[in-house]
Amino acid sequence: MGGGDHDLDALRWFFAKAGHGHIVILRASQKGEIGKEFVREVGGILSAETFVIEERSAAYDAKVLSALRAADGIFLSGGDQARYVRRWGGTPITAIIDAHVAAGKPLDGTSAGLAVLGEYLYGAMDDGSITSAEALADPFGVHTTIERDFLHLALLRGVITDSHFTQRDRLGRLFAFVAKAQSMQAASEKALIGLGIDEDAAMTVEPDGTAQVHAASPDGRAWLVNGEALRIAPKAGPLEATAVRVNGIGPNSRLHLPDGKIERPTFIRDYAVEAGAAKLLRELPVP
């Protein structure tokens, strides 16, 4: 989920995949408002339980771990993904989430909870939130904080995600994230995929990797960035790239993960990045 209002169709899909059972919500701040929304406003589940992990020691708490192991569905709330990385990374919580998904149980995340799902993630480890202009000005700099090995989800291998996408003008920073993450890869690895989700939109991914966008507004969509043109040797200064392919994914499209193939894209565009600014180069016909 890209943040903003929750898409009810996507939530109902998530609840159905959880067998309409017990949902465990994880967050690093605030309280249990989302659980109340799930039960009272959406319905269709037995119960919802929220754990706020405020210290790393809580990621080893027996009650928390027992609840996660028993969960029919796990939901990662929004907030600050740096807190998730610092407090959950390399703990039993992330191991249980990996096992939960491997066992065929559903995992959902919104905003920061979406940002941590891919093989690579923007950690915001400097406690900021980098803008597109800042990221494109110095994509390999210290403020573009890319992490890996947080979660290990097979269908999101080779993927880095971003949220609030159109509303916060995040295409440029996703270019930078993909470029920096690829500089951390072995040369033999395939190009990464950048996957941006708009606010009020969500993407549901079936066990076979077939993904569909659900949108609460007519313009809600996902954006897929092909990292092939962003295989760039690390250097100081602005990003420079040509013909970065970007595909739009709407409710009638189908995305296949983890390979990134798209049926019925809403648009196909090539962007150039010059002097740290992304510019539309051409729009191609949609098949």
Phi, psi and omega in degrees: 000135187277002183104178185076205179295144179286134176284119187291324178298319179293321178296320179295323175300314180299314180297321179295319178295334177273008180067023181056035185260231188257125181254131175252127182252130177248137175208171182246359179202172179064197188234216192258032184298323182295320178300320178295320178297316181302314186282314189274322188262329180258308178076182177089011175229158179291316186193165175220138182228133183247135172240127176257113183267098184265344178221151182300328180299331180292340178287357176245004183292131185298323180294316179299312184293322178296318179296318179296319180296329182271355186292142171275332175212146179240134181238125178260117186283175175279181181138240185231109184294337177299324178294322179295315181298315183290323188266334183248335187304129178071017180252174176300335179300310182291326177296320179292320177298315177303314182293323178302311181291319179299333179277001177090015179264152188276147176234136179232151176208142177236142178055245178301327178292333171284320187300334185265006188277332186283171177299321173248153180211150171277113187273346185051043189286351174269012178064024172244190173220100190293140177272168177299316181298317180293317182292319180290333179289336182201069188296334181260010182281179188289340183273349173269084191268097181262130179245162173214171179065033172275297170246164183226075184259120189302321183282351176245021174291132182080018183236141169233133188251162172210156188239179179047046204287296180293320187297329180249017173053061189255010180298314181299318182289331176292324172304313181295318179299315180297316180300313182291319179299322180291335177289347178264356181274163166286150184298335183279348183284152181289160178299144179283162173249133169260131184233108179257137180241129179290159170299151179062021175228161179210159175235126177257136185239117179284165181302334179273004178091357177288126186238142180227142176272136170245133185228130178276350177228156185301331185264001182292135182202179169246157181235129179246121179257121175278122186280001186302317182280359181250019172279093189232134177296136181301136177204156176286150174103186187293153176287139174230124180203154178234148174054053173279115185279129179231132178244140173269142181234114180251183182301333180267359177275167171224127176253142178245118180254149007269005187282341175086011178288141185235132169260134176055057175297153178280334173202161174228119184228149170247135179243147168252145175242114183229132179051037176078020178228136179268131182228140177294123182269312179199154172247126185263155178296142176274128181301000000 
